[in-house]
Amino acid sequence: MPTCTYCSAAFPLLPKEQELYRVLDVPEPVECPACRRQRRLMFRNFFHLYHRTCDLTGKKMLSVYDTGTPFPVYGLQEWWSDKWDGLSFGIDMDFSRPFFEQMAVLHRTVPRIAFMNVNCENCDYCNMSNGSRNCYLVFGNVGNEDCMYGHIVWQSQNCYDCLYTYRSEYCYECIDCVQCHTLSFSRDCDNCSASMFLVHCVGCHDCFGCVGLKNKECHIFNEPHSKEEYRQKIAELNTGNIRTVELARKRVQSLIGKEIVKHYHGFNCEKVTGDYLYNCRNIYDGYDLKNCEDTLYSATLDSFSDSLDCNFCGINAGARAELCYNCLTIGPNYRLIACHACQNDNANLSYCDTCHGCKDCFGCVSLKQKRYCILNKQYTKEKYEQIVPRIIEHMRKTKEWGQFFPRELSPFGYNETIAQEYFPLTREQVLKKGWRWKEEEEGSEEQNYLGPIVPVPDDIRDTDEGICDKILRCESSGKLYKIIPKELTFYRTMKLPLPRKCFMQRQRERFALRNPRHLWKRTCMKCKKPIETTYAPERPETVYCENCYLQEVY
């Protein structure tokens, strides 16, 4: 069993994994899966947007890159325009120097796009957004309409403050919910509607404060009621008051842990390990995967096959990705190795960053519709096919081939990236490793908000439109935030109290409610069959294998 060169942990090499390395012609990894994942995630700034100017036009814009970057940053329209060409930054390959050292030159000089926002309308504050309309501060925003304050929300409408929610409508404070409608303060629910405060429920409607129910209606805190009783009791509740919400949360918390749970979240899977897996087969150590097969050590993918070590790769209806390795934020592409932010219609790319519609390119940054390019320089097909094998052999000797970009090449501070959510570190720990930390400018927050700071009203009925002109202070972090008119309309329609915490604090607390991306070896608590699960041994839930769970619950 090999030992990680970064953290010294031992890690396995599976037969399927070794087979894919041979097919892709890459060496076996020298870092463990966790260190490889952390390394990739250090290149993804999801949530932090800054005001700066476009370096091509001078226009003010939002960007994931703060001022002071060594490379130019262009606005969305400018980056996609024909006013510039990434080939003008091309350099020759120098076989006397390490490859990553030469890639660093391009990383410092080639223009970057302000943030990822493709085929969207009125989604100006949404990063990593594709095919969405009228959304605000949704990150990982795919195929949505009228959604706000979310992370990994796909194909949904009118969903606010949701995390990993799919094909749902009118949901609020929902986590890992699929095909739900008019659902609030709930998590791990499939096909539920007209309900509040549900956990681990499937096919339920008109329920309040329930845990572990399947195909039920008119239940309150897991107790059945007639339709008339249910309507009367719910009518007596003022769900628009924060005190009602807090009491309901406490009551539900007392029920959590008593239910029987399946060893993984998901359905219609075969031969899988991981969590939140849907319509998948032959998955190892996978998380938040949909329609994937023969994929290992990957998370947040849709429609991938024969791939390893990929993260945050979105959807494009009807398209698939194959033979991708060690990639971050790529779309339905074919045979990509160690690439970042290369979206649709790419093939045979290695070490490319933010390339679109490209084929047969190596070590390129910010190219569009190009072929046979190396380090942003154009070659003929014949010359390209002569040079690339030499580069790969050179990288084998320098032990760079197969590894993702060096951590030091990340343009972000560690605390700006999604790595901080999954691998949290203190400022001191980050600096000790020699990585960057983004310091917050003193007083910058107050400069971004105009208006008096007021207490958050307890009851939505006591809240008028004037609240949108006021400033609120997060009761946990002390950060400032505002309520915008569209948001206020949603809370009134859904009879919900105003949030008492800022968006990022709410986001962190939602993250904390998910199981960690770590598998424990346990046994089914009924048949004693070995299982791997994200439920730690000390957790109170009764954890069953899939067969025992289906027999017991359905």
WOLIN-V359248 format. One record per residue. N is the residue number from 1. SS is DSSP state (H for helix, E for strand, - for the rest). OMEGA is omega as a letter, one per 30 degrees, with the letter a starting at -180 (999 if undefined). NEAR is the number of other ideal C-beta (glycine too) atoms within 8 Angstrom. Layout:
n | ss | omega | near
N | SS | OMEGA | NEAR
N | SS | OMEGA | NEAR
//
This chain:
n | ss | omega | near
1 | - | a | 6
2 | E | l | 9
3 | E | a | 8
4 | - | l | 13
5 | - | a | 5
6 | - | a | 7
7 | - | l | 8
8 | - | l | 5
9 | - | l | 9
10 | E | l | 7
11 | E | a | 10
12 | - | l | 4
13 | - | a | 8
14 | - | l | 8
15 | H | l | 5
16 | H | l | 10
17 | H | a | 11
18 | H | l | 10
19 | H | a | 8
20 | H | l | 15
21 | H | l | 11
22 | H | a | 7
23 | H | a | 8
24 | H | a | 10
25 | - | l | 6
26 | - | l | 8
27 | - | l | 8
28 | - | a | 7
29 | - | l | 10
30 | - | l | 9
31 | - | l | 11
32 | - | a | 12
33 | H | a | 9
34 | H | l | 9
35 | H | l | 12
36 | H | a | 14
37 | H | l | 13
38 | H | a | 11
39 | H | l | 10
40 | H | a | 15
41 | H | l | 14
42 | - | l | 13
43 | - | a | 12
44 | - | l | 13
45 | - | a | 11
46 | - | a | 11
47 | - | a | 9
48 | - | l | 8
49 | - | a | 9
50 | E | l | 10
51 | E | l | 5
52 | E | l | 12
53 | E | l | 7
54 | - | a | 14
55 | - | l | 7
56 | - | a | 11
57 | - | a | 6
58 | - | l | 5
59 | - | l | 7
60 | E | a | 6
61 | E | l | 10
62 | E | a | 10
63 | E | l | 11
64 | - | l | 10
65 | - | l | 11
66 | - | l | 8
67 | - | l | 5
68 | - | l | 3
69 | - | l | 9
70 | - | a | 4
71 | - | l | 11
72 | - | l | 7
73 | E | a | 13
74 | E | l | 13
75 | - | a | 11
76 | H | a | 9
77 | H | a | 6
78 | H | a | 12
79 | H | a | 12
80 | H | a | 7
81 | - | l | 7
82 | - | l | 4
83 | - | l | 5
84 | - | a | 10
85 | - | a | 5
86 | H | l | 14
87 | H | l | 11
88 | H | l | 6
89 | H | a | 10
90 | - | l | 10
91 | - | l | 10
92 | - | l | 6
93 | - | l | 11
94 | - | a | 6
95 | - | l | 6
96 | - | a | 3
97 | - | l | 7
98 | - | a | 7
99 | H | a | 14
100 | H | l | 10
101 | H | l | 8
102 | H | l | 14
103 | H | a | 14
104 | H | l | 9
105 | H | l | 9
106 | H | l | 15
107 | H | a | 12
108 | H | a | 7
109 | H | a | 8
110 | - | l | 11
111 | - | l | 13
112 | E | l | 14
113 | E | a | 12
114 | - | l | 14
115 | - | a | 11
116 | - | a | 11
117 | E | a | 11
118 | E | l | 8
119 | - | a | 4
120 | - | l | 14
121 | E | l | 6
122 | - | l | 7
123 | - | a | 15
124 | - | a | 6
125 | - | a | 7
126 | - | l | 15
127 | - | a | 13
128 | - | a | 13
129 | E | a | 16
130 | E | l | 13
131 | - | a | 7
132 | - | a | 17
133 | E | l | 10
134 | - | l | 9
135 | - | a | 18
136 | E | l | 12
137 | E | l | 10
138 | E | a | 17
139 | E | a | 13
140 | E | a | 15
141 | E | a | 17
142 | E | l | 13
143 | - | a | 9
144 | - | l | 17
145 | E | l | 10
146 | - | l | 9
147 | - | a | 17
148 | E | l | 13
149 | E | a | 11
150 | E | l | 19
151 | E | a | 13
152 | E | l | 11
153 | E | a | 17
154 | E | l | 13
155 | - | a | 7
156 | - | l | 17
157 | E | l | 10
158 | - | l | 11
159 | - | a | 16
160 | E | l | 13
161 | - | l | 12
162 | - | a | 19
163 | E | a | 14
164 | E | a | 12
165 | E | a | 18
166 | E | l | 12
167 | - | a | 7
168 | - | a | 17
169 | E | l | 10
170 | E | l | 11
171 | E | l | 18
172 | E | a | 14
173 | E | l | 11
174 | E | a | 19
175 | E | l | 14
176 | E | l | 13
177 | E | a | 17
178 | E | l | 12
179 | - | l | 8
180 | - | a | 17
181 | E | l | 11
182 | E | a | 11
183 | E | a | 18
184 | E | l | 14
185 | E | a | 10
186 | E | l | 19
187 | E | l | 11
188 | E | a | 10
189 | E | l | 18
190 | E | l | 11
191 | - | l | 9
192 | - | a | 17
193 | E | l | 11
194 | E | a | 7
195 | E | l | 17
196 | E | l | 11
197 | E | l | 13
198 | E | l | 17
199 | E | l | 15
200 | E | l | 11
201 | E | a | 19
202 | E | l | 11
203 | - | a | 10
204 | - | l | 18
205 | E | a | 9
206 | E | l | 10
207 | E | a | 16
208 | E | l | 12
209 | E | a | 13
210 | E | a | 19
211 | E | l | 13
212 | - | a | 14
213 | - | l | 13
214 | E | l | 10
215 | - | l | 6
216 | - | l | 12
217 | E | l | 7
218 | E | l | 12
219 | E | l | 15
220 | E | a | 13
221 | - | l | 10
222 | - | l | 10
223 | E | a | 6
224 | E | l | 5
225 | - | l | 10
226 | - | l | 6
227 | H | a | 8
228 | H | l | 6
229 | H | a | 9
230 | H | a | 13
231 | H | a | 8
232 | H | a | 8
233 | H | l | 10
234 | H | l | 9
235 | H | a | 6
236 | H | a | 5
237 | - | l | 8
238 | - | a | 8
239 | - | l | 10
240 | - | l | 11
241 | E | a | 11
242 | H | l | 10
243 | H | l | 7
244 | H | a | 11
245 | H | a | 12
246 | H | l | 8
247 | H | l | 8
248 | H | l | 13
249 | H | l | 10
250 | H | a | 8
251 | H | l | 10
252 | H | l | 14
253 | H | l | 7
254 | H | l | 6
255 | H | a | 15
256 | - | a | 11
257 | - | l | 7
258 | - | a | 7
259 | - | l | 12
260 | E | l | 10
261 | E | l | 12
262 | E | a | 9
263 | - | l | 14
264 | - | l | 14
265 | - | l | 9
266 | E | a | 11
267 | E | l | 6
268 | - | a | 6
269 | - | l | 13
270 | E | l | 6
271 | E | a | 6
272 | E | l | 14
273 | E | a | 9
274 | E | a | 14
275 | E | a | 12
276 | E | a | 12
277 | E | a | 16
278 | E | l | 12
279 | - | a | 7
280 | - | l | 18
281 | E | l | 9
282 | E | l | 11
283 | E | l | 18
284 | E | l | 13
285 | E | a | 10
286 | E | a | 17
287 | E | l | 12
288 | E | l | 10
289 | E | l | 19
290 | E | l | 13
291 | - | a | 8
292 | - | l | 16
293 | E | l | 9
294 | E | a | 10
295 | E | a | 18
296 | E | l | 14
297 | - | a | 10
298 | - | a | 15
299 | E | l | 12
300 | E | l | 10
301 | E | l | 17
302 | E | l | 10
303 | - | l | 13
304 | E | l | 15
305 | E | l | 11
306 | E | a | 9
307 | E | l | 19
308 | E | l | 12
309 | E | l | 15
310 | E | a | 17
311 | E | l | 15
312 | E | l | 11
313 | E | a | 15
314 | - | a | 12
315 | - | l | 9
316 | - | a | 9
317 | - | l | 4
318 | - | a | 3
319 | - | a | 9
320 | - | l | 7
321 | E | a | 17
322 | E | l | 10
323 | E | l | 11
324 | E | a | 16
325 | E | l | 15
326 | E | a | 12
327 | E | l | 18
328 | E | l | 15
329 | - | l | 14
330 | - | a | 16
331 | - | a | 13
332 | - | a | 9
333 | - | l | 14
334 | E | l | 9
335 | E | l | 11
336 | E | a | 19
337 | E | l | 14
338 | - | l | 12
339 | - | a | 17
340 | E | l | 13
341 | - | l | 10
342 | - | a | 18
343 | - | a | 11
344 | - | l | 10
345 | - | l | 9
346 | - | l | 18
347 | E | l | 10
348 | E | l | 9
349 | E | l | 19
350 | E | l | 13
351 | - | l | 13
352 | - | a | 18
353 | E | l | 13
354 | - | l | 11
355 | - | a | 17
356 | E | l | 12
357 | - | a | 8
358 | - | l | 17
359 | E | l | 8
360 | E | l | 11
361 | E | a | 17
362 | E | l | 14
363 | - | a | 14
364 | - | a | 19
365 | E | l | 14
366 | - | l | 13
367 | - | l | 15
368 | E | l | 10
369 | - | l | 6
370 | - | l | 13
371 | E | l | 7
372 | E | l | 11
373 | E | l | 17
374 | E | a | 14
375 | - | l | 14
376 | - | l | 14
377 | E | a | 10
378 | E | l | 7
379 | - | l | 10
380 | - | l | 6
381 | H | a | 8
382 | H | a | 6
383 | H | l | 9
384 | H | a | 14
385 | H | l | 8
386 | H | a | 8
387 | H | a | 11
388 | H | l | 11
389 | H | l | 8
390 | H | l | 9
391 | H | a | 13
392 | H | l | 11
393 | H | l | 8
394 | H | a | 10
395 | H | l | 11
396 | H | a | 9
397 | H | l | 6
398 | - | l | 8
399 | - | l | 8
400 | - | a | 9
401 | - | a | 9
402 | - | l | 10
403 | - | l | 11
404 | - | l | 8
405 | - | l | 12
406 | - | a | 6
407 | H | a | 8
408 | H | l | 6
409 | H | l | 11
410 | - | a | 12
411 | - | a | 9
412 | - | l | 12
413 | - | a | 11
414 | H | a | 15
415 | H | l | 9
416 | H | a | 9
417 | - | l | 15
418 | - | l | 10
419 | H | a | 11
420 | H | l | 11
421 | H | a | 7
422 | H | l | 10
423 | - | a | 8
424 | - | l | 5
425 | - | l | 8
426 | - | l | 5
427 | H | a | 7
428 | H | l | 6
429 | H | a | 8
430 | H | a | 14
431 | H | l | 9
432 | H | l | 6
433 | - | a | 7
434 | - | l | 5
435 | - | a | 12
436 | - | l | 8
437 | - | a | 10
438 | - | l | 11
439 | - | l | 5
440 | - | a | 6
441 | - | a | 5
442 | - | l | 4
443 | - | a | 6
444 | H | a | 8
445 | H | a | 9
446 | H | a | 7
447 | H | a | 6
448 | - | a | 6
449 | - | l | 9
450 | - | l | 3
451 | - | l | 8
452 | - | l | 5
453 | E | a | 8
454 | - | l | 8
455 | - | l | 3
456 | - | l | 10
457 | - | l | 10
458 | - | a | 8
459 | E | l | 11
460 | H | l | 13
461 | H | l | 6
462 | H | a | 6
463 | - | l | 11
464 | - | a | 4
465 | H | a | 6
466 | H | a | 6
467 | H | a | 12
468 | H | l | 10
469 | H | a | 5
470 | - | l | 12
471 | E | l | 12
472 | E | l | 13
473 | E | a | 9
474 | - | a | 13
475 | - | l | 6
476 | - | a | 6
477 | - | a | 8
478 | - | l | 5
479 | - | l | 10
480 | E | l | 13
481 | E | a | 10
482 | - | l | 10
483 | - | l | 10
484 | - | a | 8
485 | H | a | 7
486 | H | l | 8
487 | H | l | 10
488 | H | l | 14
489 | H | l | 8
490 | H | a | 13
491 | H | l | 14
492 | H | a | 9
493 | H | a | 6
494 | H | a | 10
495 | - | a | 9
496 | - | l | 12
497 | - | l | 13
498 | - | l | 13
499 | - | a | 7
500 | - | l | 9
501 | - | l | 10
502 | - | a | 10
503 | H | a | 9
504 | H | l | 9
505 | H | l | 12
506 | H | l | 13
507 | H | l | 12
508 | H | a | 9
509 | H | l | 9
510 | H | l | 13
511 | H | a | 9
512 | H | a | 6
513 | - | l | 7
514 | - | l | 10
515 | - | l | 7
516 | - | l | 6
517 | - | a | 8
518 | - | a | 5
519 | - | l | 9
520 | E | l | 10
521 | E | a | 6
522 | E | l | 12
523 | E | l | 7
524 | - | a | 14
525 | - | l | 6
526 | - | a | 8
527 | - | l | 8
528 | - | l | 5
529 | - | l | 8
530 | E | l | 7
531 | E | l | 11
532 | E | a | 9
533 | E | l | 11
534 | - | l | 12
535 | - | l | 12
536 | - | a | 7
537 | - | a | 6
538 | - | l | 3
539 | - | a | 8
540 | - | a | 5
541 | - | l | 10
542 | E | a | 7
543 | E | l | 14
544 | E | l | 15
545 | - | a | 12
546 | H | a | 9
547 | H | a | 7
548 | H | l | 12
549 | H | a | 13
550 | H | l | 8
551 | H | a | 7
552 | H | a | 9
553 | H | a | 8
554 | - | 999 | 5
//
